[in-house]
């Protein structure tokens, strides 16, 4: 464990790093302040009280919409206009309701305390079948209706079943919005018109920038982009920084990854690249296991062969057999990167019995709890292993948006990825300074975030 007086790297710049910001231009050495840890019952109750107050506080704005041409209905929920604006993507699924959108808006606001910018959380949701051929028309009418919000104080993007590049950007442009994040520029940053044009161009180009080096790309010939890789990169970096801050190395640690889409596939790639041994990958249709660990080249090949978000392997183990074997596989690292609310208490208990040390969440709310944030399975897990919450470990894409929106920045791969890595490290270090133990990590993280919001 790293003790008071030892060195770590912190930001030398203008941002107030204590709240999760990290200046992009470099690092300097500084001494670790003596950490403070107090996990008495009163502190636990304080966090739960803050959480209850935050969850029960009504959102500032709820925009409700009924499509005049189909059965579609939608909501834009803005939890608050903290900092003058709010941000959160647009999703579409049949059966979605206002409560789902509200819980996601509150989740986004917590995430912004780590990733920046310091704005409110929001979310848009449309209750409609995304496979319906009328989808495009529904989105066109939705974005026309919500365009006044998008022009002034709300920034959106792609989410579940809504594509950022092929749907959100062109359809919002047709609705008179320069960029889906224009509302954040106008409401929070308030740049001059010329500066806004430059920053919007920088944001648009940066998110879809093709990675140019093998340092960050599994295969430069495949033209993977920043958006393809950055979230999984953050999930892996969270593990590396956690071990480093505690005076250990990730090298040789065994990892199990759940899900092999953009997030899970990238997390497995970067974990393997930094020296961890990926011993198991479980996906919807099955998975693969190698108890001694897959080589980096094997993981890279699996990443290249995946079809969309699906794992493809010649020796794919059927789903039922994987579910019997994967949870008792000896490992120190677990990265849940599949859908939300899948991981059960029984699965976690079995992993813990097999030597689990750290969980880095790629999925939002990976545990099968009904609660928005800190349900009983998450609490059970947090009390037994080091649980890095989703709003820290999977904040990569939100941080990239903030990076490109703040001002003129470098467009080099290393600078973009180092900014995300540094932001995650700083958040983990901030939590460590409050709680240097390996338990109750997520509870401490929530307490730090909620004190900024309640």
Secondary structure, 3 states (H helix, E strand, C coil): CCCCCCEEEEECCCCCHHHCCCCCCCEEEEECCCCCCCCCHHHHHHHHHHHHHHHHCCCCEEEEEECCCCCCEEEEEECCCHHHCEECCEEEECCCCHHHHHHHHHHHHHHHHHHCCCCEEEEEEEECCCCCCCHHHHHHHHHHHHHHHHHHCEECCEECCECHHHHHHHHHHHCCCCCCCHHHHHHHHCCCHHHHHHHHHHHHHHHCCECCCCCCCCCHHHCCEHHHHHHHHHHHHHHHHHHHHCCCCCCCCEEEEECCCHHHHHHHHHHHHCCCEEEEEEECCEEEECCCCCCHHHHHHHHHHCECCECCCCCCEEHHHHHHHHHHCCCCEEEECCCCCCECHHHHHHHHHCCCCEEECCCCCCECCCCCCCCHHHHHHHCCCEEECHHHHCCHHHHHHHHHHCCCCCCCHHHHHHHHHHHHHHHHHHHHHHCCCCCCHHHHHHHHHHHHHC
